[in-house]
């Protein structure tokens, strides 16, 4: 009997948060419009397409099957992105940095070094750019506010990468733990430097989390719950405080 093939989707809970939270933050910072629906659908499908592509690069097993899924997702993404691109043609500019950042992720997948910090950094920059795209689609303009949205999303999710490393792979590495704590202190100062002092509040929870739990043994389920809670509080507080 032929084995049934499973749906090919990413399994990392952090990825689902990063693909949605920056987009929702950017949409709320602008003006929510109908064009955000196909834009988010296209963005989500691009994320789904990247997963089988990177898996195909990483290993030969089921490569043709993975590429088939990736192509299907990519075609769906292109179809969804047509209306937003007609409405705001400048959204096409995001394709250049996204392609460059994806190339770095492909390189790390080929070398089986996906857990490298540079790989995490490039992936998080890619996700954070969704805040800028959603903001522009909602009537926002290029400028300091757009840059702030990208920077704040990047700062938050880069902190999650540091935290996860300090409770798993780098749990016994005192240097990594120190880096994570220093990073979160600097993240608390970033909103003040950028002129958004109230935006320090969403960074309090991740700072407390790393100071309390870094270096300790934690169950993956507990880390996952904390990550979801952190992403939700960042989303809700940012939507409420960004324009205050």
C-alpha positions in Angstrom: 0.0 0.0 0.0 1.4 3.4 -1.0 2.3 5.6 1.9 0.3 8.8 2.0 2.3 12.0 1.8 1.9 14.6 4.5 1.2 18.3 4.0 4.6 20.2 3.9 4.5 23.0 6.4 7.0 24.5 8.8 6.8 23.2 12.4 8.7 25.9 14.3 6.2 27.9 16.4 8.6 30.8 16.4 8.3 31.1 12.6 4.6 31.3 12.7 4.8 34.2 15.2 7.4 36.0 13.1 5.5 35.7 9.9 2.4 37.2 11.4 3.3 39.6 14.2 5.4 42.1 12.3 2.8 42.2 9.5 0.0 42.9 12.0 2.0 45.6 13.7 2.7 47.3 10.4 -0.9 47.1 9.3 -2.1 48.6 12.6 0.5 51.4 12.4 -1.0 52.4 9.0 -4.7 52.0 8.1 -6.1 48.5 7.8 -7.4 48.0 4.2 -8.8 45.2 2.1 -5.5 45.0 0.2 -3.9 43.6 3.4 -5.8 40.4 2.9 -4.1 39.3 -0.4 -0.9 40.8 0.8 -0.8 38.7 3.9 -1.9 35.6 2.0 1.0 36.2 -0.4 3.4 36.8 2.4 2.3 33.6 4.2 2.6 31.6 1.0 6.1 32.9 0.4 7.0 31.8 3.9 5.5 28.3 3.2 7.4 28.2 -0.1 10.8 28.9 1.6 10.4 25.8 3.9 10.4 23.1 1.3 13.0 25.0 -0.8 15.4 25.0 2.2 14.6 21.4 2.9 15.4 20.4 -0.7 18.7 22.2 -0.5 19.6 20.6 2.8 19.0 16.9 1.9 18.5 14.9 -1.3 15.7 12.7 0.1 12.3 13.7 -1.3 14.0 16.7 -3.1 11.7 16.6 -6.1 8.6 16.3 -3.8 9.8 19.3 -1.7 10.5 21.4 -4.8 7.0 20.6 -6.1 5.5 21.9 -2.9 7.7 24.9 -2.9 6.8 25.8 -6.5 3.1 25.4 -5.7 3.3 27.7 -2.7 5.3 30.2 -4.8 2.8 30.3 -7.6 0.0 30.8 -5.1 2.0 33.7 -3.5 2.5 35.4 -6.9 -1.2 35.2 -7.6 -2.1 36.7 -4.2 0.5 39.5 -4.6 -0.7 40.8 -7.9 -3.5 43.1 -6.4 -1.2 44.6 -3.8 1.5 45.3 -6.3 -0.9 47.0 -8.7 -2.2 49.1 -5.8 1.3 49.9 -4.4 3.9 49.1 -7.0 6.7 50.2 -4.6 6.1 47.0 -2.7 8.1 45.3 -5.4 11.2 46.9 -4.0 11.1 44.5 -1.0 11.8 41.6 -3.4 15.5 42.7 -3.7 16.4 42.4 0.0 14.2 39.4 0.6 16.0 37.5 -2.3 19.4 38.4 -0.9 18.5 37.4 2.6 17.0 34.1 1.4 20.2 33.4 -0.5 22.0 33.5 2.9 19.5 31.1 4.4 20.0 28.8 1.4 23.8 28.9 1.9 23.4 27.9 5.5 21.0 25.2 4.7 23.4 23.7 2.2 26.1 23.7 4.8 23.6 22.4 7.4 24.4 25.3 9.7 20.9 26.7 10.1 21.4 27.4 13.8 24.2 29.9 13.0 23.5 33.4 14.4 23.9 35.0 11.0 21.3 32.7 9.6 18.9 33.7 12.4 19.7 37.4 11.9 18.9 37.3 8.1 15.7 35.3 8.7 14.5 37.8 11.3 15.3 40.8 9.1 13.2 39.1 6.4 10.2 38.7 8.7 10.6 42.3 10.1 10.4 43.7 6.6 6.8 42.6 6.5 6.0 45.4 9.0 7.2 47.9 6.4 5.3 46.3 3.6 2.0 46.2 5.6 2.6 49.8 6.7 3.0 51.0 3.1 0.0 49.1 2.0 -2.0 50.8 4.7 -1.2 54.3 3.4 2.1 54.8 5.2 5.1 56.4 3.7 8.9 55.8 3.5 10.6 57.4 6.4 11.5 57.3 10.1 8.3 55.7 11.2 8.6 52.8 8.7 12.2 52.3 9.8 11.2 52.3 13.5 8.6 49.6 12.8 11.2 47.3 11.2 13.8 48.0 13.9 11.5 47.4 16.8 10.2 44.1 15.3 13.8 43.0 14.6 15.0 43.9 18.1 12.2 41.9 19.7 12.5 38.7 17.7 16.3 38.8 17.7 16.0 38.7 21.4 14.0 35.6 21.2 16.8 33.9 19.2 19.3 34.8 21.9 16.9 33.5 24.6 16.2 30.2 22.9 20.0 29.6 22.5 20.6 30.2 26.2 18.1 27.6 27.3 19.0 24.9 24.7 22.3 24.7 22.7 24.2 27.4 24.6 22.7 26.7 28.0 26.1 25.9 29.6 28.0 28.7 27.7 28.5 31.6 30.1 29.6 33.9 27.3 26.4 33.4 25.4 24.3 34.0 28.5 26.2 37.2 29.1 25.6 38.3 25.4 21.9 37.6 25.8 21.6 39.7 28.9 23.6 42.6 27.5 21.4 42.4 24.3 18.2 42.6 26.2 19.4 45.6 28.3 20.3 47.4 25.1 16.9 46.5 23.6 15.3 48.3 26.5 17.2 51.4 25.6 16.5 51.2 21.9 12.9 52.7 21.9 14.2 55.7 23.9 17.0 56.3 21.4 14.5 56.1 18.5 12.1 58.5 20.1 9.4 56.0 21.2 10.0 55.7 25.0 6.7 53.9 25.7 7.8 51.1 23.4 10.2 50.1 26.1 7.3 48.4 27.8 7.0 45.4 25.3 10.6 44.7 25.9 10.3 44.3 29.7 8.9 40.7 29.5 11.7 39.3 27.3 14.3 41.0 29.4 12.9 39.5 32.6 12.6 36.1 30.9 16.3 36.0 29.9 17.5 37.2 33.3 15.4 34.6 35.1 15.8 31.5 32.8 19.0 31.8 30.8 21.3 28.9 31.5 18.5 26.8 33.1 17.1 23.5 31.9 13.6 24.1 30.3 11.2 21.8 28.6 10.6 22.7 24.9 6.8 23.0 25.6 7.4 25.6 28.3 9.7 27.6 26.1 7.1 27.5 23.3 4.4 28.8 25.6 6.6 31.6 26.8 7.5 32.5 23.2 3.8 32.6 22.2 3.0 34.7 25.3 5.8 37.0 24.5 4.8 37.5 20.9 1.2 38.3 21.9 2.2 40.8 24.5 4.6 42.5 22.0 1.8 42.6 19.4 -0.9 44.0 21.6 1.3 46.5 23.4 2.9 47.7 20.2 -0.4 48.2 18.5 -1.6 50.2 21.5 1.6 52.2 22.3 3.3 52.9 19.0 1.5 56.2 18.3 1.2 57.3 21.9 
